[in-house]
Amino acid sequence: MPVSAPGPMASAAGPSDGGLTLLVIEDDPAGSLSMPDMADMTVVAGKPVRIRTARNLTEAERLLTHDVQCILLDLALPVAGETAGGGPDAPRDELDTLRRVLRLAPRHAVLALTSENDAERAAEAVRVGAQDYLFRDELDGRVLSRAIRYAVERKRADLAQHQLTESRLRAQENARLERGLLPHPLLAGSDLRFAARYRPGRSRALLGGDFYDTVRTPDGTVHAMIGDVCGHGPDEAALGAELRIAWRALTLAGLHGGELLGVLQEVLEHERADEEIFATLCTLDIAPDGRSAALYLAGHPAPLLTRPGEPPCLLPQDGGGPALGLLPRAHWPRLDVGLGDAWSLLMYTDGLIEGRVGGPEGGARRLGQEGMIEMIARQVKEGLSGEELLDAAVTEVRALNGEELTDDLAVLLLDR
């Protein structure tokens, strides 16, 4: 089968019959491969083969269009500027031409062509990156057909494995990054017990748009916060992490209450990707003696207070302010609440209360705050507290929903 450069239309698109295209790079003056009859080289795996030839790498680059699946490279091919006696333009090593082809065509299968008495260099070519090697003296249509098919499939497998490895590495890196963005409470010196559970709504993510944190300042006040950025994508997760970090820094710097919320709103307005993005927030400043707290609500549901011998109840919800990012120059009133000697405070995002009741067929009916109060009251009556209480609450909410929750969920529990 004669081999020649393609016509004007060959480089514009792949063969219309779905066949394969082989680019041969060799400097045979006759313009054809020095091999026996190529008549049986008309198909590979039932597909017709187009063969193009290039005498050097400059021509090869011009002929290397998207429809080429495989390259057959003569390892004896001199690079541009090389003379028979060598010289300043000679290759740095005997596989320099192959290395240049691999850089030129990183996604193409490459077959190395050499003489039978050069087996060592042929094996080295495979180690460098070629998919296989062929001996010129033993080459025929059947051998070349099999080699092309093998090289193309091996290259596809190599590329797929490379993409899978890159995907895994990115996932591991993202997981480490997201883990580092999750909070570690700073409660040294406090007699309060802390527990939290976090479940992002995005599949395979560790971080969602919900965020929380707890720190104790030098005056003995324990500051707790929980919030929720609207939306469920990576941008919302990043904004939630920014707001949490900003809240911790501002709290440790001495800001609190409405002044702190005002600065957080400025942070959100500067960092959000869209002007429609907002965030709800609930903050509690618990007095050093643990018997009272100042509550600030920015469009967020109020915490649930549980005390021994009393049914759980919500802290005051009326009189709070708007979510961050909704109104310029907003005001967030302080709500003073009494806690008593022994208590438990549950702070949560709407992922805990907006799951369906009765599974996917339960219609639009949600658990809601009333359903949450009944659930927590029953679980507390069963003797659950701390970590066990949070695990039971999250497990039951998922079970009631009948499937995995699609919203981010964060729950924080402080006990005294």
N, C-alpha and C positions, 0 to 999 in steps of 0.2 A: 504493500500500500504506500503510495508516494506521500511524502509529508511536505507541507508548504505553509507559508504564512497565510493567515486568513484574509478573506476579502474585506471590503470596507464595512460590511454589516456584521462581521463575526465578533468584533470587539464591542459592539453596542449591546448585545444581549446574548444569553445562553442559547444553546440549541433548542429549537422549537419542539424537537422530538424527545426532549428530556435526556439526551445522551450526555456523555462525558467529554471533556476537553482536556487534552494532555499537552503541556508546553515542554518541548524538548530544547534544552540549552546545550549546544555542541557546535564546534566550528568546522564540521565536515564541509569542505568546499562543494561537494556534490549536492548538498542540500537535502540529503536523506540519510537515515540511520544505516550504519554498516551492519546489517543483520540479514538473515535469510528471509524467505518469502513472508510478507506481512499481510497477505490476503485474509488470513484467519484472525487478523487483529481488528476486524470491523466492528466487533461488539465486545462489551464487558458487562457481564451480568445481564445480558439481554438488551443492552443499550448501545447504540452506535457511538463510536469514538471519533472525535475530531482531533487532529494532531497539528500543532503549530511548531515552528522551529525558530530559534533565535541563535545567532552566531556569537553573541556576547551578552553581557549583563545589561548593556544599554538597550539593546533590542528587546531583551526579556522583560525589562520594566515596562516598555511600551505595549507589549503583547499580553501582559499579566492583568487581564480584565477579570471581572467578577465571576465569569462563567468558567474559568479554569479551575479544575478540581485537583490536578496533580502536576508535578514538575519532575521531569527526568533530566538530571544534571550529569554531564560528563565531567568527572573529577579532574580530567586532564585539561580542561578548558582554561586557557590563560586569562587573567584579568586584564582589563584595559591598560595598555601601556607596557605590558610584559613582553619581553623579547625572549628568543630561544636561549640566550646566554644569561638571562637574568638581568639585574641592574637595579637602580634605585626604585623602580616601580614594581619590582617583583613581589609576589605575595609574602606576607610575614611567615606563613607556614603552609604546608602542603594542602590544608583544608580551608584556606582563606576564601577561595571562591565559594565553597559550600556555606561558610559562615555568612558571607554577604547575601547569598540567596535566602538563607533562613531569616535574616533581618529584613530583606525586601518582601518576603512572603511569609509572615509568621503564622498565618492561618491556613496555609496550603500544605498538602501532603507532598513530600519530597522523596524521590528515589535517586540513589547515587549509582552512577554507571562507571565501571572501571574494568580493568583487565583481570583475568583470573590469577595472574601472578602478583597481584596487588591486594590480596585478601586482608592484610593487616590494616591498610588504609581504609578499605571498605568497611571493616568492623568499627574502626574509629569514627567513620562518618555517621554511623548509627548512634554511637555514643554522643556525638556532637549535636545530633538533632534530626537526622534523616530518618524516615520511617522504615526504610529497608535499602538493600543494595543489590545490584544485578551485575553479573559478569558479561561483558560484551560478547565474548566468544561463545557463550552458551545461550544467548538471547534469541528467542523466537516469539511468535505471536501469542502462543499459549502461556509461556512464562510471563511475558509482559502483561497479558490480560489479568492473570492471577495477582501479580505484584501490584498493579494499579488498584485493583479492588481491595486488596489487603491494606495498602498504604492509605487509601481514602478513608476506609472504615477505622483504621487505627488512629488517624489524625482526628477524626470526629470524636472518638472515645477520649483521646488525650485532651481535646478542647473542653469536652463535657466535664471531665474530671477536674481540669483546671478551674472551670467556672464554679463547680461544686465546692472545691477547696477555698476559693476566694469568698464564696457566699458564707461558708462556715466560719472563716476567719472574721468576716465583717460582723456576723451574728455574735461571735464571741467578744469582739471588741465593743459592739453596742451593748451587750449584756454587762460587761465590766463597767462601761461608762454609766449605764442606767443604775447599776447597783451603787456606784459611787455617789449618784445624785439622790438616792433615798436617804432620809434623815436618820441620824443617830442622836437620840435625846440627850440633852445636857442637864441632868438632874442631880448632879453630885451635891450631897448635903441635904437633900430633901427626903422627907419620910413618905412621899407619895409613891405609889406603885404605878408603873406605866406598862401598857400593852397596846399593840396596834396590829391591824391586818390591812393588807393592800392588794387589790386585784385590778390590773388594768383591763379595760374592755377590748383593746386591740389584741388580735391573735399574735402569740409568740412575743409579746412585748413585756418588759419588766416595769415600764414607767408609762403612766397615763397622764391625763390632764388634772387629776386630783392630786392634792399635796397636803402635807401636814408637818408639824414640828412642835417641839416642846423644849424650852430652855428655862433655867433658873438663873436669875440675875443676882449680883452680890448682896442686894438688900433682902434676899430670901423669897422674893416673889417668883412664883412659877407662872410662866407665860405659855399658853397652849394655843395652837392655831390649826384650823383645818379649812381647806378651800377647794374650789372646783372651777377650772377653766371650761367654758362652754366648748363643745366639740370633742373629738376623739382621736385626732391625728397626731403625728409626730411634732408638728408645730405647737399644738396645744400642750403636749407633754413638755416640750422645751420651755414654754412660757410658764407652766406650773413650777418647774424647777427653778426658774429665775425668780419667781415671786417668793418661793419658799426661802431661797438663799438671801434675798433682799430683806424678807421679814426677820430672819435670824440676825442679820447684820444690824438692822435698824433697832431691833429690840436690845441687843447687847450694847448698842451705842446710847441707849437711854430713851428712845422714843417709844411711845405707847398710845393706845386709844385712837381717837380720831385723827391725831396728827400723824401717827404711823400709817393709818389707812389712806390718808391723803397722799403721802409719798408713794405708797404702793400703787395707787391709782396712776400717778405720774409714770412710774416704771412700766405699768401695763400699757399705757397709752403710747409710750415710746417703743416698746418691744413687740407689740402685737402685729400680726401680719395683715390684719383687716380691721377696719374701724368698727365692724359689727361684733368683734370678739369682746367678751366681758368675763368677769370671774366673780363668783360668790365667795364670801369669807366669813368665818366665825372666829373670834379671838376671845380668850379668857385670861384675865390677870388675877391669879389666885393669891390672896393675901398670905404673908409669911406664916401666920398662925393657922392657915388652912380653913378658916371658918366662914370666909366670905370671898366674893370675887366680883370683878367688874367685867361685864359681858358687852361685846360689840358685835353687831350683826350687820353684814353687808349683803343683803339678799339671800342669806344662807339659813337653813333650818336650825332651830335652837337645839342645844344639847339636851340630853335626857338625864335627869337626876334621880338616883335611887338611894334611899336611906333605909336603915334597918327598921322593920316594922311598918313601913309606909309603902304604898303603891308607887311605882315609878311615875314621874311627871316631867313634862317639858319645862325648861326655863322660859321666862317671858319672851315672846316673839314679837309682840306689838311694840312699835316705837323704834324698830331698827331702821337702818338706812339702806340705800340702793346698792346693787351690786357694783363692783369696781368697773369703771369704764363706761357706765351708762349716762351719768350726769356730771357735767363739769361743776367744780366747786361744791361737791356734795357734802352732806353733814351726816355723821354717824354718832348718834347719842350714846351715852354711857348708861348701861342698865346694871344697877347694883343688885346682887342676889346673895341671900344667905344660904350657907351650905350646912353648917352644924359641925358636930364633932366627928361623925363617921358618915361617909358618903361615897358614892361612885358616880362619875360623870362620863357619859358616853357621847362623844362627838363623832359625826358621821357626814358623809356626802350623800347625795340623792340616789346613788347607786344602791344603797341599802334599802330604800323605801319605794323605789319606782319599778321594781320587778313585778311581773304579773303574779297573781294568785290563782292557782288552779292550772298551771302549766300553759303551754302554747294555745290551748283551746279556751283559756280563761277570759278571753276578750280583753277589754280595756281596763278591767278592774286591777288596781295596783294595791300593793301592801299598804302603802301610806304610813303616816306617822302613828295613826291609831293602831294599825296592825302591828307596827314595830313595838309600840308600848306593850301591847298584849303579849307579844312573843317574848320580850325581855322579862316581863313580870313573871311569866310562867317559868322561864329558864332560871331566873334568880330563885324562885320558890323551890326549884329542884336542887338548889344548892350550888349552882354554877357561878363562877366569878372569874375575874382576870382573863388569862389566856383561854381557859376553857369556855368562858362565856362568849368571847369573840368568835372562837371556832364554831361553836354551836349556832350562833346567830347567822354567820355567813353561810354555813352549810344548809340551814333551814331556808334561808332566803333563796338560795340556788335551787333547792328541792321544790319550793313553792312555785318558782318560775318555770320548772319543768325542763330547763335547758340552761346552758351557760349564759350568764349575764352579759349583755352587750354594752352596758355602761360601766365606766370606771367606778371602783368602789374603794373607799378608804374609811376605816373605823379606828378611833382612838379612845382608849379607856384609861381614866385616872381614878385611882382608889385612895381613900384615906381611912 
